[in-house]
Amino acid sequence: MAIQFEKPQPLMVGDKAYYTLSSYDPVQVKVTVPLVTDADVTFALATLLAQMEATPEQLSDHEWFAQHFPGLESTDALVEQIGLELEQMNMQFAEQQKIDQCRAEITRRLNQSVPAMHLARVRESVRAQFEQSLAMDGITLTAFLARSGASMAQVEQMLDEQARASAEEGAALDAFARERKLAVSAEELGDLLGVGPEDAKDIIAQARAAGQYDDLMDGALRMKALAAVVSECDCTYHHETEEEARERLAAAAQLRGQYAGTDGAAGNAPQGSGNASGLHLV
C-alpha cells in the first residue's frame, strides 16, 4: 500500500496563504468525443416526442409536422438535425472533460495543504450553497434524505469532500495566478461572469455592501487562471470508434438492467453521449 505523505503548510502572512505548484508547465489532457450512434438519435427522437406528448405516427401528419418543426421538410431532415445537435452536445461534453481534467491536474500539482481555518471557511460556503440549492428546488433536507436514501453522515462526508476539493483547487489556481502575475480589474468582471457591464456593476455593489468584494475578485481571478490553464493545455481529442460506442452502449444497458422498476424512455437512454434534454427543435 502506498504511503500517504502529509503536505506541508503554506507560508502564511497574516491570514493570507501563499501556495506553490510542482510545475507551471502546460497541462496534458486526453478527452474522448462520443460517437453519435443510431441508438442515440432514436432515443433522442423518442424523448422529444414524449416531451411533446406526441406519437411517432404524428410525424407522418404533414400539417402537424409543419406546425411543430417549421423549416424542416421531412422526418429524415428532423433525424439529420437531431444528429447534428447531438454531435454539438458531444463536443461540448468533450470540452467540459478538458476543463475538468485541467482542474484535476493543476490541483494535483499543489505543493501545500490548505490550512484548517481556510478549509472551514470553504466548508461553510459549500454547505450554504447546498442548502440554498435545496431551498430553490423547494425541498427540505429531510425530504432530500428520504428521496436520495442517504444518511446525514453521508451528506456531511459529501460536503467535507466537496469543500476540500474546492479549497485545494482554489489554492492551486491562486498559485498559478501569482506565478503568471495575473490580475482582474473591475472592468473584466462582467466578461468573466458572463454578464453585461451594468449587471457587473450591480454585483460589485452588492459584494461591497456585504463585505465580500475581496472574495468576489479572488473568485474572478481563479476563473481567469483556470481559463489560462485550459487555453494553454496540450489536449488530444480521441473520437470514439464504432466498436467503442457499441461497448459503451452495452455497458450502459447492463447497468440499467441492475435497477428494478425503471421503465419508459428514461430507462433506455444511451449513456455517455448526447441526450435529448438539450435539443431545441420545437
N, C-alpha and C positions, 0 to 999 in steps of 0.2 A: 504494500500500500504506500502511495506517495506521501511524503512528509509535507505537511502544510506549514509554511513559514509565515509568521505574522509580519505584515509590512510595517515599516517604521512610521512614526507620527510625522506630519509635515512641519516645516518651520512656521511658527506662529508669531505674528506681530500684532499684539493686542488680540482682537477677536478674529483676525484675518489669517487664513491658512494659505501657505504657498506650496503648491504641488509641482512635481516634475514628471515627465514621461520617460520611459526607457528608450523611446525613439520618436522622432518627429518626421520620419520619412513617410512618403505616401503609403496609404493602406492598400493591400492587395486583397481583392474580393472576387468571388466567382458566384454568379447568380444563374438560376435556371428559369428560362421563359417557357411556361407550359404550352404545349401544342393544343390548338383548338380542334377537338375531335367532333365527329358527327354526333356522338353521345352528348357532348357539351351543348351543341346547338339544339338538339332535340329537347333536352331538358330545359334550356332557356326559353324556347318557344312554348313549351307546355306550361312553364311557370308564368310567362307573360299572359297567356290565355286565362290561366287560373286567376291572376290578379284582376283581369278584366271581367271575370265571371262569364267567360265565353267558352265555346266548344270548338274543337278542330273543324267541325262541319261548317261553322260560320265563315271560315276562311274562303270557302267556295262561293259565298254570297257576295257578289261584286259590289253591290250598294253598301253593304255593311263594311266590307274590306276598305273601300274608298273613304268611308267616313272615319274609320279608326286608324288607317295607315295612309294618310294623304302623302302623295308624292311617290308612293310605291305602286308598281303596276301589277304585281302578281305575288303569289306565295313564294315563288323562287326568289324574287327580289327581296322579300322580307327575310327569308332564310339567309341570303347573302349579307344583308345589313346586320343581322344578328351576329353572324360570324365575324364581321369586321369590328363590331363593338366588343365582342369577346377578345379579339386579338389586342385591341387597345387596352382593355382591362388587364390582360395578362402582362402587357408591357409595363403598366402601372404597378402591377404586383411585383414584377422584377425590379423596378426602380425602388420600391419600398424594401425589398430584400437588400438592395445595395446600401440603402441608408441604415437599415438595422445592423448589417454586418460591419459597416463603418463605425457605428456606435459601439458595438461589442469589442471591436479590435482596439479602438482608441482608449476605451475603458480598461482593457486588459493591460495596456502599457503603463497604467498609473503606478508610480513607484511607492506611494504612501497610502496609508489607511486614512479614512475620514474620521476626525475626532468625534467622540461620543456626543458632545454638545451640538455639533453641526448635524449629526445623524438624527438626533432627537428632534431638531427643528424641521428637518425634511419629513420626518415621520408624522409630525403634527399636520403638515401641509398635505401629505398623501391621504391621511385619514379624513381631513376636511373635504378633500376632493371626492373621496369615496362616498361620504355622507351626502354631499351636495348632489352627486350623481343619482343616488337613490331617491333623494327628495324630488329631483327634476322628473324622475320616472314615476313618482307617486307611490313609491314602495318603502315600507318601513323596514328596519333592519331585521325585525322578527320575521316578516314576510319573505325577505331575501333569504334568510337562513332556511326557512321551510321550503322555499322553491328550489334552492340550489342543493339542499341536502348537506350543506357544510355546517360545521360547528363554529362557535365563536372563537375557539382556539385556532381553528384553521384560517379564519378570516384575519385574526391578529397576525398569524405567521405570514399570510399573504401580504399584509400591509408592511410587515417588517422587511420582507424580501424586496418589495417594490421600493421602499424607502432607501434601502441600502444600494440597490441598483441605480436609482435616480441620483443619489448623493455621489456615488463613485463616478457616474457618467459626467455629472456637473463638474466635479473636481478635475477630471481628465480634460474636459473642454476648457476649463479655466487655465490649465497648464499650457494647452495648445495656443490659446489666445494670447497668453503672456509671451510665449516664445516667439510668436509671429507678430507681436506688437499690434494686435487688432484692437479696435475701439469702435464704439457705436455712438453716433450722435442722435439727438432727439429727432432730427430730420429723417434719419434712416429707419426709425422705429416702425413707421407705417408699412414700409416695404417688407420688413422682417416679419411683422404680424399679419400681413396680408390685408391691411385696412387702408382707407383713404386718409389724407392729411388731417381732415377735421376730426375723424374718429380717433386718430393717433393723439391729437391734442387733448381730446376728452379722456383718453386712457391715461395720459401723463398727468392730467389734472387730478383725476381720481386717485392715482397712485400717490401723488404728493400729499393729497388730503388725508390719505390713510397711513402716511408714513412709510410707504412701500416703494418709493421711487427707485432707491438703490437696488432693491430686489428685481424690479421691472427691468432695469438696464442690465443687471447681471444676467438675467434670463435671456435678454435680447443678444447680449454678447455671446452667450453659449450657442444660440441659434446661428449666429454668424460664423462662429468657429466650426460648428458641425457642417454648415454649408461649404466651408473651405475644405474640410476633410473630405467630404463627398466629391467635390469638384476636382480635387487633386488625386483621388484614388485611382488605382490601376484595376479596372473592372473587366473581367472576362465574362461574356454572355454565352451560356450554353443553351441552345434551343433544343427542347425536348424532342426525342425521336418518337416515331410511331410505336415502337416496341416499349419504350419507357412510358409512353402515355397509356398503353394497354396495361402495363404492370401497375401504374398508379391507380387506374380505374378499378382494376381487380382488387387491389389492396383496400380501396375505399369501399367497394361492395362488401368485402369480407368484414370490414369494421362496422358497416351499417347493420350487417346481419347479427351483430352481437347485441344490438339494442332492441329489446322487445317493445311492441306497441308502436313502432314507427311505421306510419303508412302515408299514402299520398305522395305527391311530387316531392315534398320536402325530404322524404326518406330516400329518394333516389337521385339526389344531387351528386354529379361528379365532383370529386374533391380536388383541390389544388389547381383549378383552372377558373376562368371567369364564371360568374353565375348571374342569373337573370336579374337579380335585385338591383343591379346598376344600369340596366338598359333604359333608354329614353326614346322609345319608338312611338309611344302613344301620345 
